């Protein structure tokens, strides 16, 4: 305990000397790179604890024994071919170096004549140097000069671009984001080819120093929202960012809600579409999931694909999704309320059948539903976590437990099984996983209210749910926009979708000064009847 | 006052939901027999005149609610006393509406459940909502308005296609002349439901465009009046006057007679959904008015703090205002309109307007000279 306090005091003192890293405690070294090559290498070894993945390789520039250089890189983070062919080989075999030069000129010469790699940067302090080194660049030290060079050689093994597994599409681009932030940004750049697509980068996480970039289209995104995003990101002070979920949880408007107020996707076309509406994308290195703000409730029921299909089909599908959401929310609750309180609601014949089946069931409907729901949740959780090899075993056991045995044992009634499986399937059909989990939680509240007060309880919970949703905001934008506050033109793009030529304006609450989405008269028309058909007929004749 | 703004459309929606609150529940204007719908429409005209009074007061004092500008008009002491009475009035009517819904639920759906349990739940929901502020109430209104519209349209379609409408029940028109209709208007429909729009004298200052207040208010009133008249006419044509005058909740009886294609029947749940939603808004808005009235009167900065204590008072009040349902109904029909609604909705605002008119003219003259 005491030693800990002492350590803390020491740390404070060292903070005063404007230095954070342990290198400063060994007082003979400053933050600047030394002129002596051996000293520099000593510092690297000391600060990295002689980590074995650091490669330190001395190179004699142009076989010139006078100019001693050493290159340092981290195994696996660099592209081996670049380092070998364009850096080491170029340095060793460079013929222009046969003449006599001063050591100061060597730096310029290496930058201009030797290294055959795009990005090269002069560094003079250690913090910067380590950042470069850690991000996969190669460092060149030169004897006698207090400047190091950083050559961009980022590479190494990475997952290649693959099809999205979480947002599967039938029509539309198949590629999904990868774990590399550079690749992801480039994928969006390939879709939106305008210089107005602006990117700002920062590093978040004291230890992980994760690359985080925000991307928006200048003029389309609203400045206040961009400023708010910047402010919230800058405020983050955490040791590590492992996934965009860390960022999401730290920049939300409200935390006491089960509903997501930040959208995430792993599809470049989804990000591009959102950018065009004036939203802001937040890329985090190391995860294929890109955050999109501000997110409205209705966004979670839409998929980029809705805009690829024709409007009538998309509208029908969106209506279906709304119904699905309600089923996944209140399915079991309606069954409980109807069988416990309002039996008169059920048509007589069906009521007799249900009563017949429930006769042998020893539990009240609520307990029955709870047993089935929890069983199902267990199966689902097991299905996600278990090794793939035993997947079939679980599904057989699950099907038997849920389907056959439970009914035969008289624990649940067959109707209950239908209700629960309907609800389960419905909850998988919601496009966004984030909102599907929220519905999963809220479903239990509905079940409880139905068990205690029937439909009256359910209606009250529904009202509370609507009040709660109306009270949420995502980056200042009311969550239920454009339904509440009601914006007529945009409300046509919620649970139905209007034809593509009807989208004249961008969303009012989200976009900035550039509001016009498309020109007038975009509705396609058939050619003037007489001219085209007549000419074809004439030719035919 | 909280710093919030609502739009003209939101005001319209709130007025609509507020007006139809209890009006679709009870046998409204049944003293006018088959001309009840006419009594509703004439009452609507009267209600619009009352709204004109409240709007005129609002245009003199566009930034402050009723309880505050009556202090400016009548002076601090008298104004404060009167404002206190208005808070009591709002509180009392909130409790009445709450009692109405509790009784409805018990009589129609939950005969075994105590009234207290029903009211506790409703009060909890209302308190939760009120704490979120007027903006959230308005947005909730917009969302639930859509649902109410869907329910309304589907109910009307179902009633029509199940062929239970007997238009002959609406005849003869004006059997005993215009007198009973006018009498019903001035003993009931003028004050309940249309005069109750006085609540919005507390809420109008939140409107973001003062110039649209009149239009939105009249549209909201008109729309709700038409819907109420339509529902009453539908009730009469489906059930007949005799049945309605003996029924506590004619709209429920109408919905219960729907039978379509052998399986769509006993749609009580539709009735429950629409009345509970509309009733929720009526209680919330009345309660909100009494809340900001109290906060205003006693200079409490954060009016949300008051939600729990006032909610408790409301709950106890709703249980104790009448010992049983018939007493509650008797008070509601015989005593409240004449001795409570008439002074608070018509006489006092009218006097306030006259005083405000002369006061402002004097001030204007001063300024001009």
HADDOCK unambig.tbl for C-alpha pairs under 7 A between the chains (distance, minus, plus):
assign (segid A and resid 344 and name CA) (segid B and resid 266 and name CA) 6.73 0.50 0.50
assign (segid A and resid 345 and name CA) (segid B and resid 266 and name CA) 5.62 0.50 0.50
assign (segid A and resid 345 and name CA) (segid B and resid 267 and name CA) 6.69 0.50 0.50
assign (segid A and resid 347 and name CA) (segid B and resid 263 and name CA) 5.96 0.50 0.50
assign (segid A and resid 459 and name CA) (segid B and resid 273 and name CA) 6.54 0.50 0.50
assign (segid A and resid 460 and name CA) (segid B and resid 125 and name CA) 6.85 0.50 0.50
assign (segid A and resid 464 and name CA) (segid B and resid 125 and name CA) 6.37 0.50 0.50
assign (segid A and resid 466 and name CA) (segid B and resid 140 and name CA) 6.14 0.50 0.50
assign (segid A and resid 467 and name CA) (segid B and resid 129 and name CA) 6.39 0.50 0.50
assign (segid A and resid 467 and name CA) (segid B and resid 136 and name CA) 6.66 0.50 0.50
assign (segid A and resid 467 and name CA) (segid B and resid 140 and name CA) 5.46 0.50 0.50
assign (segid A and resid 470 and name CA) (segid B and resid 136 and name CA) 5.72 0.50 0.50
assign (segid A and resid 470 and name CA) (segid B and resid 139 and name CA) 5.86 0.50 0.50
assign (segid A and resid 470 and name CA) (segid B and resid 140 and name CA) 5.85 0.50 0.50
assign (segid A and resid 471 and name CA) (segid B and resid 132 and name CA) 6.84 0.50 0.50
assign (segid A and resid 471 and name CA) (segid B and resid 136 and name CA) 5.37 0.50 0.50
assign (segid A and resid 483 and name CA) (segid B and resid 143 and name CA) 6.45 0.50 0.50
assign (segid A and resid 484 and name CA) (segid B and resid 139 and name CA) 4.89 0.50 0.50
assign (segid A and resid 484 and name CA) (segid B and resid 142 and name CA) 5.62 0.50 0.50
assign (segid A and resid 484 and name CA) (segid B and resid 143 and name CA) 6.07 0.50 0.50
assign (segid A and resid 485 and name CA) (segid B and resid 139 and name CA) 5.81 0.50 0.50
assign (segid A and resid 486 and name CA) (segid B and resid 142 and name CA) 6.93 0.50 0.50
